[in-house]
Amino acid sequence: MPKTLTIATQKGGVGKTFLNTNVAAMLASRCLKTLLIDADPESCSTHTLLPENISTTDLKTMLEVFQHDLDFADAAIETRIPNLSIVPCKAKARRTERFTIHENPKLLVKKKLEKAKQKFDVIIFDLPPSFTNLISSFYLASEMIIQPCEPSIYAEESIDLTFADIAEECERYECKHPDIYILLNLYRESERASRDTKESLEKRYKEKLLPFQINKSQDVLNLINAGLTTLDVKTSASEPISRLVDFIFNKNIIQ
C-alpha cells in the first residue's frame, strides 16, 4: 500500500475533490490513520471535511508549513471523521509559491513529511489543476497517482499532459517514477462522449486504465453539491469508491 497518494490531474471539474474526500474517508473507516493535505486554494476538501463549528482563523495551511519551516504534521487537525486529519487550505495558500519557486522540487515536499509519515498510515495530496514548481514537488513525493478523467477530449488531453510533465520532472531530478493510473469518472454509458473516451483510453492506456469507473448519477451529484461523503449517505457511489480503495491497497487487482 502506498504511503503517499495523489488523486489529481491538470484539469478542473473532473471530480477530484469528491474522490479525494471519499477515498480519505473510506481509508479512515478501515482504521487507517489518514492525512489529507489540501494544497488546492479553492479549499473544497477543507470545507467538506472540517467540523461545522470550527474557527478557520488560526488554521495553519501549507503556506505556514513552508514559510515557518514546519512539518505537515504540525499543521494537521482532526476532521469530523474519526481517524482522518487534514492540513487545511485557504485562499492565502496561493502565496506559498513565492516561498518555494526556486527550491528543488525533488525534496521540497518530501522533507516536510518526515513527522507526518511516522504519525499517519497514508497521506493523500489534493492538488489544484496546475503544474507549478510546488505542485510538481507534490507529484514527485507521491508513490501512487490516480488521474481522474471525465468523458471529454479536454480531460483526455490533460491526462497526456500530466503523464508527460511528471516523466520530464522525474528524469530532470533523477526521481523514481510514481505508479500512475487513470480512473474514468462521471461516466455514463448512454452518452457517446463517455463511450468514445473509454474506447480511446483503453487503446492508448490499456495497462494504466482502471477496470472500473465512477458512474455519473444523481446520487454522486447530490453528494458533491452537499459536500458529503459516502460515509454520510450510502449511495450508488459507495461500491466503486470501495473498489478504488481496494485497488490502492493492492494494485495487482488491475491485472
ZILINVEN-V288157 format. One record per residue. N is the residue number from 1. RES is the residue in one letter. SS is DSSP state (h for helix, s for strand, l for the rest). D_FIRST is the distance of its C-alpha to the first C-alpha in Angstrom with 2 decimals. Layout:
N | RES | SS | D_FIRST
N | RES | SS | D_FIRST
//
This chain:
1 | M | l | 0.00
2 | P | l | 3.82
3 | K | l | 6.51
4 | T | s | 9.04
5 | L | s | 9.62
6 | T | s | 13.14
7 | I | s | 14.94
8 | A | l | 18.35
9 | T | l | 21.03
10 | Q | l | 24.57
11 | K | l | 26.37
12 | G | l | 27.10
13 | G | l | 27.55
14 | V | l | 24.61
15 | G | l | 23.10
16 | K | h | 20.29
17 | T | h | 21.20
18 | F | h | 21.21
19 | L | h | 17.70
20 | N | h | 16.39
21 | T | h | 18.22
22 | N | h | 17.43
23 | V | h | 13.65
24 | A | h | 13.83
25 | A | h | 16.32
26 | M | h | 14.55
27 | L | h | 11.37
28 | A | h | 14.12
29 | S | h | 15.97
30 | R | l | 13.33
31 | C | l | 14.16
32 | L | l | 11.35
33 | K | l | 13.27
34 | T | s | 12.71
35 | L | s | 14.70
36 | L | s | 15.97
37 | I | s | 18.07
38 | D | s | 20.86
39 | A | l | 22.27
40 | D | l | 24.46
41 | P | l | 28.02
42 | E | l | 28.64
43 | S | l | 26.69
44 | C | h | 25.94
45 | S | h | 22.67
46 | T | h | 24.60
47 | H | h | 27.46
48 | T | h | 25.33
49 | L | h | 23.46
50 | L | l | 26.06
51 | P | l | 28.52
52 | E | l | 31.84
53 | N | l | 33.96
54 | I | l | 32.17
55 | S | l | 34.15
56 | T | l | 32.51
57 | T | l | 35.22
58 | D | l | 33.62
59 | L | l | 29.94
60 | K | l | 28.26
61 | T | l | 26.49
62 | M | h | 25.03
63 | L | h | 28.72
64 | E | h | 29.34
65 | V | h | 26.19
66 | F | h | 27.57
67 | Q | h | 31.23
68 | H | l | 31.22
69 | D | l | 28.59
70 | L | l | 26.21
71 | D | l | 22.53
72 | F | h | 20.58
73 | A | h | 20.28
74 | D | h | 24.10
75 | A | h | 24.26
76 | A | l | 21.77
77 | I | s | 23.53
78 | E | s | 22.74
79 | T | l | 22.83
80 | R | l | 24.59
81 | I | l | 21.41
82 | P | l | 20.47
83 | N | l | 17.30
84 | L | s | 17.20
85 | S | s | 18.80
86 | I | s | 19.85
87 | V | s | 21.44
88 | P | l | 24.23
89 | C | l | 26.12
90 | K | l | 29.81
91 | A | h | 32.10
92 | K | h | 33.04
93 | A | h | 29.58
94 | R | h | 30.97
95 | R | h | 32.85
96 | T | h | 29.75
97 | E | h | 30.23
98 | R | h | 33.58
99 | F | h | 32.05
100 | T | h | 29.36
101 | I | l | 31.04
102 | H | l | 32.10
103 | E | l | 28.99
104 | N | l | 26.79
105 | P | h | 23.68
106 | K | h | 21.67
107 | L | h | 21.69
108 | L | h | 23.03
109 | V | l | 19.92
110 | K | h | 17.87
111 | K | h | 20.70
112 | K | h | 20.69
113 | L | l | 17.17
114 | E | h | 17.88
115 | K | h | 18.83
116 | A | h | 16.34
117 | K | h | 13.36
118 | Q | h | 15.22
119 | K | h | 15.95
120 | F | l | 12.92
121 | D | l | 9.42
122 | V | s | 8.46
123 | I | s | 11.17
124 | I | s | 12.41
125 | F | s | 15.40
126 | D | s | 18.19
127 | L | l | 20.50
128 | P | l | 24.07
129 | P | l | 25.16
130 | S | l | 26.37
131 | F | l | 25.63
132 | T | l | 27.31
133 | N | h | 26.71
134 | L | h | 24.69
135 | I | h | 22.57
136 | S | h | 22.05
137 | S | h | 20.66
138 | F | h | 18.01
139 | Y | h | 16.97
140 | L | h | 17.08
141 | A | l | 14.91
142 | S | l | 12.05
143 | E | l | 9.21
144 | M | s | 9.17
145 | I | s | 12.42
146 | I | s | 13.65
147 | Q | s | 17.44
148 | P | s | 19.48
149 | C | s | 22.75
150 | E | l | 25.72
151 | P | l | 28.42
152 | S | l | 30.65
153 | I | h | 31.62
154 | Y | h | 30.94
155 | A | h | 27.30
156 | E | h | 26.97
157 | E | h | 28.65
158 | S | h | 26.20
159 | I | h | 23.34
160 | D | h | 25.37
161 | L | h | 26.14
162 | T | h | 22.61
163 | F | h | 21.50
164 | A | h | 24.65
165 | D | h | 24.41
166 | I | h | 20.91
167 | A | h | 22.02
168 | E | h | 25.20
169 | E | h | 23.63
170 | C | h | 21.27
171 | E | h | 24.40
172 | R | h | 26.62
173 | Y | l | 24.60
174 | E | l | 23.13
175 | C | l | 19.46
176 | K | l | 16.51
177 | H | l | 16.08
178 | P | l | 12.88
179 | D | s | 11.59
180 | I | s | 13.87
181 | Y | s | 14.50
182 | I | s | 17.41
183 | L | s | 17.83
184 | L | s | 21.48
185 | N | s | 22.33
186 | L | s | 25.68
187 | Y | s | 26.61
188 | R | l | 29.93
189 | E | l | 31.13
190 | S | l | 34.74
191 | E | l | 34.59
192 | R | h | 35.39
193 | A | h | 33.26
194 | S | h | 30.14
195 | R | h | 31.13
196 | D | h | 32.10
197 | T | h | 28.92
198 | K | h | 26.79
199 | E | h | 29.08
200 | S | h | 28.93
201 | L | h | 25.16
202 | E | h | 25.02
203 | K | h | 27.54
204 | R | h | 26.17
205 | Y | l | 22.37
206 | K | l | 22.01
207 | E | l | 18.83
208 | K | l | 17.21
209 | L | s | 18.51
210 | L | s | 16.46
211 | P | s | 18.65
212 | F | s | 19.27
213 | Q | s | 20.68
214 | I | s | 21.54
215 | N | s | 25.25
216 | K | l | 27.77
217 | S | l | 29.53
218 | Q | h | 31.68
219 | D | h | 29.12
220 | V | h | 26.58
221 | L | h | 29.40
222 | N | h | 30.61
223 | L | h | 27.29
224 | I | h | 27.10
225 | N | h | 30.75
226 | A | h | 30.49
227 | G | l | 27.41
228 | L | l | 25.72
229 | T | l | 22.40
230 | T | l | 21.96
231 | L | l | 21.81
232 | D | l | 25.32
233 | V | l | 26.71
234 | K | l | 25.53
235 | T | l | 26.08
236 | S | l | 25.52
237 | A | h | 22.48
238 | S | h | 20.60
239 | E | h | 19.75
240 | P | h | 18.35
241 | I | h | 16.29
242 | S | h | 14.88
243 | R | h | 14.23
244 | L | h | 12.42
245 | V | h | 10.09
246 | D | h | 9.78
247 | F | h | 9.06
248 | I | h | 6.21
249 | F | h | 4.77
250 | N | l | 6.42
251 | K | h | 8.12
252 | N | h | 10.84
253 | I | h | 12.56
254 | I | h | 14.25
255 | Q | l | 16.39
//
